[in-house]
Each structure stands twice: as structure tokens, then as C-alpha cells.
């Protein structure tokens, strides 16, 4: 028996498909997983004055800002991935994204390049400090994957071992496989292999297309927006968090650059032409109804 729930968060739609014999257990586990995703949304929404990112950005005197353990863990992960990708993944490009975006507070002057080099994390004190007040976080290149990984952890703790989680179809985590099938079948437009079979794994797709008429990805080395027609990237691995960041880095640097040569052995990167989105097929023979926030429905 399969159940599906949906949640609007982080400017997109998260979905969780779960299988198991106990519908009450499944419903409770999905609800708890959605609560974790909602927490991520509240913490890292750059458009909310109540988010921790807004609190960090409002501190203009250069003093450290206290942060919660979840944000600290994500920023430590960002630091690792920023270093591993040679700066091609940089979550401190908010100042560049603010240019021409009326939803964001304008930045006076040009922010320094290699933004994460201007961030100080104190793990013991649980604080973050910006060395330049013009630096702005934007976690759009990693937060959805991190939230999917957290949701997967919640489901596993609840003894759910058959599930598919995705955030906007670009960040995906698979637990086990659907009944009667060998894997979760993920169709990726623009990928020459067409489909990816996931079992206890994750994938992420990054596209330079998006943001209406213009591109929505920033080259962290120049501050320019990437050509929306350039090839995107798909990365397959164990955690959606790492897949997200590396897919962004490969889209920025391309498959002929240093980033492609430095990708860890635990990840596989693939070119995605035209940057088209993924299509999820949790059950090729089942019709799927639309669900509202915090509703789970049976898939016949």
C-alpha cells in the first residue's frame, strides 16, 4: 500500500511517497518529516524577516550571531563543499542575486568575491560572523537537498524503509524500492540515459534555466548570471545535500573543468542538456491525486 503527502515549502513543492502495511504509522512519519522540512523553511527563508538568515544579515557591526544547531550543521557542510568544489559552490552569493530582484534588500557597493571565505563559524560557541556586511547567504543551492535528507532520517527512525522524497523534483532521496519493483524510476529530461533507478540513494539536478526571462544561477567568481541555455548537471550519490552542491558546481564550472575532475568517487556526475526538470515515476501504473498540506492519500 502506497501513500503520498505534499507540502509547499522553500518556494517549491515537496512530496513524500511511502509504502508499508500500517497507514497510521506512515501518516505519522510523513507528518513528522514535513515538520522537519517546515523548520528548514522557517530558518533559511531569505524573504522572511524572522528567519535566521535575516537575523545574520541584519547584524551590520561585524559581531557574531548565535545560530541553532541545525543551521550550524548546514553551514559546516557548506564550508566543506565550498572547499571541495574549489569555490564553484558558494552559498554566499545573495548580494549578486539581490541585483535586479525587488524581493531582496539592495546591497550598497559590490560584495567581495568568494563569499564563504568571508564567513567565520565558531562551532563551540554556535555563532557565525560575516567579515563584510555586504555578504549575503543564499542557501537555494543546497537547502532542499538537506531538507530531503533530514526527512529521510525521520522516516528511517520511524521504521519506514520504502519511500521517495523530493523537493521540487530537483532534489530526490529514495529509501528501498516500491513493492514489486527493483528501484524507484526517475525520468530526467535532457539526460541521455533518460531514466535513473534509485535504491537507497539520492540525486540532484541543477539547471541554469529559470527565474522567468533570465537565468537564476550565479557564477561566484564573476558575479554574473549564467547563460540560461547552458548545460545543467545531475549528480547521483548517497546524500541529496552533497548531490545538490556538486550539481550546482558542475553547472557553474562545466564538465571539462577542474570540478569534474575533483568530484568524489562516491558521486557520479552527468550532463543534462537544456537544464530541463526531472519527472518522478514512483509507480508507473498508478494514478496520482493532488494533495494539500499535511494530507496523505492512498494510491490505488
Secondary structure, DSSP 8 states (H G I E B T S, - for coil): -EEEEEEEETTEEEEEEEE-S-HHHHHHHHHHHHHHHHHHHHHH-TT-TTSHHHHHHH--S---EE--HHHHHHHHHHHHHHHHTTTSS-S--HHHHHTT-TTS---SS---SSGGGGEEEETTTTEEEESSTT-----TTTHHHHHHHHHHHHHHHTT--SEEEEETTTEEEEES--TTSSSEEEEETT-TT-EEEESSEEEEEE-S--STTS---B-TTT--B--TTS-EEEEEES-HHHHHHHHHHHHHH-TTSHHHHH--TT-EEEEEGGG--EEEES-TT-------BT-EEEE-
